[in-house]
């Protein structure tokens, strides 16, 4: 059977193939192609820019690539409202909003991927999460063709979490999102070098520029070294567990969560475990940012998974803390449990 290379369709640029790759530009085309593959009993994967996936091996099915485009804008006295199609590039959307003096997602600059993927992970960075600007998510039931919208509350957002990882995972697709931006903008300056800014005078553009500068200095360009950005989630632990860890490691960075739990920095844990630069096969822990695993040129999906497993084990041994992959692992028939594979 003919194989099509997935290398340019995901940011790890691993040597994986699919039986078929189809780029769709309309919801009708998505529905037709999905149902055709479903009726032929072929595995189906819907991709945006492939910035959060790890192909462990060849995918024995059809990959549908989201190319739905379009941004609509309206406003009232208090808010800007955007209706954005799922195939739009996320970072380009951030730039689009700033060019029109719409502020609120400048902290989420340079997050790779498309808009339709943002709700799945509830993407977040520098103290801001997607859910803070989400108005609604438009979904399609791929079996029936029925379209419906979920309110922000119905999306079940949590840290790197949403209903799109659970009940709306397999036979549904996100086709567009609605975003809502308050005109009375409040800067979020809680993380990293953003704390140096004065909340009274800082502009959204300054925050955007700083986030871009920091991310660019730490994150490798996927065209140079394939990667999927942050590979692991920041672990969230109980106050009791934190007290134990802090007693042994007094300088550990920590972030108190609204529910009283404590978020730790996975990158710091990996770094302190002495893992920067660790290499297995063609995969390595990035020397500038330990949270990123990179393809040094000839890595396989198995190399990356093996490296992730080693990183998890070493962090567990040193700190007694579990870190979990944020990246989705794809096997030959679809998504597989990344927890199981790297345990």
C-alpha positions in Angstrom: 0.0 0.0 0.0 1.2 3.5 -0.8 2.6 5.5 2.1 2.7 9.3 2.5 5.3 11.0 4.7 4.0 12.8 7.8 7.4 14.4 8.4 6.3 17.9 7.3 2.9 17.6 9.0 4.2 17.5 12.6 6.8 19.6 14.4 8.9 16.7 15.6 9.6 15.9 11.9 10.0 12.2 12.7 10.1 9.6 9.9 6.5 8.4 10.1 4.0 7.7 7.3 0.3 7.6 6.9 -1.8 5.6 4.4 -3.5 8.9 3.3 -3.1 12.6 4.1 -6.0 15.0 3.1 -6.0 18.7 3.8 -9.6 19.9 4.2 -10.8 23.5 3.6 -14.5 23.2 4.4 -16.6 21.4 7.0 -18.4 19.5 4.2 -15.1 18.1 2.9 -14.1 17.1 6.5 -17.4 15.3 6.9 -17.2 13.5 3.6 -13.6 12.3 4.1 -14.1 11.4 7.7 -17.2 9.3 6.9 -15.5 7.7 3.9 -12.6 6.5 6.1 -14.9 5.6 9.0 -17.0 3.4 6.7 -13.8 1.8 5.3 -12.9 1.0 9.0 -9.7 2.9 8.7 -8.1 4.7 11.7 -8.6 8.5 11.4 -6.5 11.3 12.9 -7.4 15.0 12.7 -4.3 17.3 12.8 -3.8 21.0 12.9 -0.1 21.8 12.7 1.0 18.7 14.5 2.7 20.7 17.2 1.6 18.5 20.1 1.9 14.9 18.7 4.5 12.2 18.8 4.2 9.5 16.1 5.6 6.3 17.7 5.4 4.4 14.3 3.6 4.6 11.0 -0.1 5.5 11.2 -2.2 2.9 9.4 -5.0 5.3 8.4 -6.2 8.7 7.1 -4.8 11.9 8.5 -7.1 14.9 7.9 -5.3 18.3 8.2 -7.4 21.3 9.3 -7.2 24.2 6.9 -10.4 26.0 7.8 -9.8 29.7 7.6 -11.6 32.9 8.6 -11.9 35.5 11.4 -15.0 37.5 12.1 -14.9 40.5 14.6 -17.7 42.4 16.3 -17.8 44.6 19.4 -20.1 46.2 21.9 -19.3 48.8 24.6 -17.5 46.4 26.9 -16.2 43.5 24.7 -14.6 42.5 21.5 -16.0 39.2 20.1 -14.1 37.0 17.6 -15.3 34.0 15.7 -12.3 32.2 14.5 -12.1 29.1 12.2 -10.2 26.1 13.6 -7.4 26.0 10.9 -6.1 29.5 11.6 -2.6 29.7 13.1 -2.7 30.6 16.8 0.4 32.9 16.8 -0.9 34.7 13.7 -4.2 35.3 15.5 -2.4 36.8 18.5 -0.6 39.2 16.1 -4.0 39.9 14.4 -5.6 40.9 17.7 -2.7 43.2 18.7 -2.8 45.0 15.3 -6.4 45.9 16.0 -5.8 46.9 19.7 -7.6 43.9 21.0 -5.7 42.7 24.1 -5.9 39.6 26.2 -3.9 36.8 24.6 -0.5 38.5 24.3 0.9 36.2 27.0 0.1 33.3 24.7 2.4 34.4 21.9 4.4 31.9 20.0 2.4 28.9 21.2 2.6 26.6 18.1 -0.5 25.1 16.5 -3.9 26.1 15.2 -6.8 27.7 16.9 -9.0 24.5 16.8 -6.4 22.7 19.0 -6.3 25.4 21.7 -9.4 24.3 23.6 -8.3 20.6 23.7 -5.2 21.4 25.8 -6.6 24.6 27.3 -3.3 26.1 26.2 -1.6 28.4 28.7 1.5 30.3 29.4 2.8 33.2 31.6 -0.3 33.1 33.8 -3.0 33.1 31.1 -5.0 30.2 29.9 -7.2 29.8 26.8 -10.4 29.5 29.0 -10.0 33.1 30.2 -10.9 34.4 26.7 -13.1 31.5 25.5 -16.7 32.4 24.8 -17.8 29.2 23.0 -16.4 26.3 21.0 -18.2 25.0 17.9 -18.1 21.3 17.5 -19.3 18.8 14.8 -20.5 15.3 15.4 -18.7 13.5 12.6 -21.1 10.5 12.5 -24.3 12.6 12.1 -23.0 15.9 10.8 -24.8 17.8 13.6 -23.1 21.0 14.6 -23.5 22.4 18.1 -21.7 25.0 20.4 -20.5 24.4 23.9 -20.3 27.4 26.3 -17.0 28.0 28.2 -18.6 26.3 31.3 -19.5 23.2 29.2 -15.9 22.7 28.0 -14.8 21.4 31.4 -11.5 23.4 31.3 -8.7 22.5 33.7 -4.9 22.6 33.6 -4.1 21.2 30.1 -7.5 19.6 30.3 -11.0 19.8 28.7 -14.0 17.7 27.6 -12.3 17.4 24.2 -9.9 14.9 25.7 -12.8 12.8 26.9 -16.4 12.6 25.7 -15.8 14.7 22.6 -12.6 13.1 21.7 -13.2 10.4 19.0 -16.1 11.1 16.8 -16.1 14.9 17.1 -14.1 17.8 15.7 -13.7 21.4 16.7 -14.5 23.6 13.7 -14.3 27.1 15.2 -14.0 29.0 18.5 -15.6 32.1 19.9 -13.3 34.5 21.9 -14.4 37.3 24.1 -12.0 40.1 25.1 -12.8 42.8 27.8 -12.0 46.3 26.6 -11.0 47.1 30.2 -7.7 45.2 29.8 -5.7 44.0 32.8 -2.1 42.9 32.2 -1.1 39.6 33.7 2.5 40.0 34.9 2.9 37.1 37.4 5.5 34.9 35.6 9.2 35.1 34.9 10.6 38.3 33.4 7.1 39.8 33.0 7.2 40.7 36.8 9.7 43.5 35.9 7.0 45.5 34.1 4.9 48.3 35.7 1.2 47.3 35.5 0.3 51.0 35.2 2.3 51.6 32.1 2.9 48.3 30.4 1.3 47.8 26.9 0.0 44.5 25.4 2.7 44.9 22.7 5.5 45.0 25.3 4.2 41.8 26.9 4.0 40.2 23.5 7.5 41.2 22.6 8.9 40.0 25.9 7.1 36.6 25.7 8.4 36.2 22.1 12.0 37.0 23.2 12.0 34.6 26.1 10.3 31.8 24.2 12.6 32.2 21.2 15.7 32.1 23.5 14.6 28.8 25.1 12.6 27.0 22.5 14.4 25.5 19.5 13.0 26.3 16.0 11.3 23.0 14.9 12.8 23.4 11.5 16.3 23.2 13.1 15.5 20.6 15.8 12.1 18.9 15.6 10.2 19.2 18.9 6.7 19.7 20.3 7.4 22.5 22.7 6.9 21.7 26.3 6.9 17.9 26.5 5.7 17.5 30.1 3.0 19.1 32.1 3.9 21.1 35.2 3.0 18.7 38.1 0.4 19.8 40.6 0.8 18.4 44.1 -0.8 18.6 47.5 0.5 21.1 50.2 1.6 18.1 52.3 3.7 16.6 49.5 5.1 20.0 48.7 6.2 20.5 52.4 8.2 17.2 52.1 9.8 18.2 48.8 10.6 21.8 49.9 12.3 20.5 53.1 14.8 18.6 50.9 15.0 21.2 48.1 14.5 24.7 49.7 15.0 26.6 46.4 12.3 24.8 44.5 10.1 27.2 42.5 6.4 26.8 43.3 3.1 28.4 42.4 0.1 28.3 44.7 -3.1 27.4 42.9 -6.6 28.7 43.6 -7.6 25.4 45.2 -4.6 25.4 47.6 -2.6 22.8 45.6 0.9 23.7 44.4 2.2 23.8 40.9 5.9 22.9 40.3 8.0 23.8 37.3 8.7 20.5 35.4 11.6 22.1 33.6 13.3 23.0 36.9 12.9 19.4 38.2 14.3 17.9 35.0 17.2 20.4 35.0 18.0 19.7 38.7 18.0 16.0 38.0 21.0 16.7 35.7 19.2 15.7 32.5 19.9 18.6 30.2 21.6 17.2 27.1 20.7 13.6 27.9 20.4 11.7 24.6 18.8 8.4 23.6 19.2 7.4 20.0 18.5 10.6 18.0 16.4 12.2 20.8 17.8 14.6 23.5 16.8 16.8 26.3 17.3 20.4 25.0 20.2 22.1 26.7 18.5 25.6 26.9 15.1 24.4 28.2 14.9 21.0 29.9 11.1 20.8 29.4 11.7 20.3 25.6 12.7 17.0 24.0 14.3 17.4 20.6 14.9 15.4 17.5 18.6 15.9 16.8 18.2 14.7 13.2 17.5 11.0 13.0 15.3 10.3 16.0 12.4 7.8 15.9 9.2 8.0 17.9 10.5 5.1 20.0 13.7 7.1 20.8 11.6 10.1 22.1 9.3 7.8 24.1 12.3 6.0 25.7 13.9 9.4 26.6 10.6 10.6 28.1 10.4 7.4 30.2 14.0 7.9 31.5 13.3 11.6 32.3 10.2 10.6 34.3 12.0 7.9 36.2 14.9 10.2 37.2 12.6 13.0 38.3 10.6 10.4 40.3 13.7 9.0 42.0 15.1 12.4 42.9 12.0 14.3 44.0 9.3 11.7 44.5 7.2 13.7 42.0 5.4 12.4 38.9 5.6 14.4 35.7 3.3 13.5 32.9 3.6 14.0 29.1 1.6 16.8 27.7 2.3 15.6 24.1 -0.2 13.2 22.5 1.3 9.8 21.6 0.0 8.3 18.3 0.4 4.6 17.5 -0.5 2.8 14.3 -4.3 2.9 15.0 -4.6 6.2 16.8 -3.9 7.8 20.2 -2.3 5.7 22.9 -1.8 6.2 26.6 1.4 8.2 27.0 1.3 7.5 30.8 1.5 3.8 30.2 4.2 4.0 27.6 6.6 6.2 29.7 5.9 4.8 33.1 
